[in-house]
Amino acid sequence: MEPSCRLFRLATGMALIFMAAALAAPLPATAQEKMAYRLKWLINASTAGDVVARQQGFFSREGLDVAVKAGGPERDAIRELELGYAQFGVASADQVIRALAKGAPVVVLAQLFQVNPLQWIYRPAEFTLTTVRDLAGRTVGVTYGGNDETIMRALLATAGMDKGQVKLASVRYDYTPFFQKAVPIWPVYRNTQGIFLADKLKANGEAVAFFDPSRHGIRFVANSVVSSQQMVDHHMDTVRRFTRALLAGWQAAMDPANEDATIAAIAEHDRDTANAVMRRQLAVTRQMIQPDPAIPIGHIDTAAWKQTEAIMLAQHLIDKPVAVDTWLRPPAGQ
């Protein structure tokens, strides 16, 4: 046999061996779909389900590689949706409604908070706030231009009170005016700042109480999951998988049996909050995410969205109705 023939047969045999090995080898894992999810604020107890969905594999099991990005004053989730920097985000109802009024096609996929965590903290030893009219003659802190100002003005309007009956004081992140009682009624997020301030006052032997707008008829919608109309129109399967994974993450995060794992997931990002404090924050967050076990996590409260739009219209924060209910896309099965 000619050497060249033997070499040809040897090469052919080796090729067959390599081909068989390649066929026997396991196929590479299917590449996961990459996307960004921009939160409304920094990662803390209010974002528990978001980080759990990422860390504990709820997104990856749906074939998604989701970058969960912290928000903040310089980060606008809706703007990032418009620019294509994010495919999903978290925004409050007033942000959504303002965007719709400007022509931005924002779609609401789920409502995370059934009770708005924005409340006002005060010292019940000084006075009590049983009704909205009890605010008369008092100084109330608001962030001018923020949704706490909008909510407070709506509360006063429902009670037939004009702006002269309550002194609204501009507040920022410095709590000194509250500690010094210059502004005795202070806006807080009940499940985060509310815990911190309550601890400070209790350490000085002072009791605290909270004035909850939802108990006085104002159901102003807070953090909700949003996306663009383009995503819904052209990538509906991705939208369904993302929403399913996210809500499963929230379900796991709100289960008391998973508290240790949930706190560990949050603590990777929030290193300044002690675990004991975080446990109390998580307990309050549960009550706001799912106050009624019969209502599933992520439920969209259409009536509350309509009320939020009506409040903004009445306060001339938008020029015309936006029919916000037509932009709501409840989670599958709800």
NORFEN-V399090 format. One record per backbone hydrogen bond with DSSP energy under -0.5 kcal/mol. NH is the residue of the N-H (numbers start at 0). CO is the residue of the C=O. Records with the same first field share a line. If there is no record, write none. Layout:
BEGIN
NH->CO, CO
END
This chain:
BEGIN
5->1
6->2
7->3
8->4
9->5
10->6
11->7
12->8
13->9
14->10
15->11
16->12
17->13
18->14
19->15
20->16
21->17
22->18
23->19
24->20
32->62
34->64
36->66
37->87
38->36, 68
43->41
46->43
47->44
50->46
51->47
52->48
53->49
54->50
55->51
56->53
57->52
58->52
60->56
61->58
62->59
63->58
64->32
65->63
66->34, 64
67->65
68->36, 66
70->40
71->39, 74
74->71
75->73
76->74
79->75
80->76
81->77
82->78
83->79, 80
84->79
85->79
86->35
87->35
88->225
89->37
90->223
92->220
95->91
96->92
97->93
98->94
99->95
100->96
101->97, 98
102->99
103->98
104->102
105->103
106->226
107->326
108->106, 224
109->224
110->297
111->109, 222
112->222
113->111, 287
114->287
118->116, 187
119->210
120->185
121->208
123->121
125->122
126->122
129->127
133->130
134->131
135->132
136->164
137->134
139->137, 166
140->184
141->168
143->141
145->142
148->142, 145
149->145
150->146
151->147
152->148
153->149
154->150
155->151
156->152
157->153
158->154
159->156
160->155
164->161
165->162
166->137
167->165
168->139, 166
170->141
174->172
176->173
177->174
178->174
179->175
180->177
181->176
182->176
184->138
185->120, 183
187->118
189->116, 187
191->188
193->188
194->191
195->191
196->192
197->193
198->194
199->195
200->196
201->197
202->198
203->199, 200
204->201
205->200
208->121
210->119
211->209
212->210
214->211
215->212
216->213
217->212
218->216
219->217
220->218
223->90
224->109
225->88
226->106
227->86
228->104
231->227
232->228
233->229
234->230
238->234
239->235
240->236
241->237
242->238
243->239
244->240
245->241
246->242
247->243
248->244
249->245
250->246
251->247
252->248
253->249
254->250, 251
255->253
257->254
258->255
261->257
262->258
263->259
264->260
265->261
266->262
267->263
268->265
269->265
270->268
273->271
277->273
278->274
279->275
280->276
281->277
282->278
283->279
284->280
285->281
286->282
287->283, 284
288->284
289->285
294->291
295->293
297->110
298->295
300->298
301->299
304->300
305->301
306->302
307->303
308->304
309->305
310->306
311->307
312->308
313->309
314->310
315->312
316->311
317->311
325->322
326->323
327->324
328->107
333->330
END
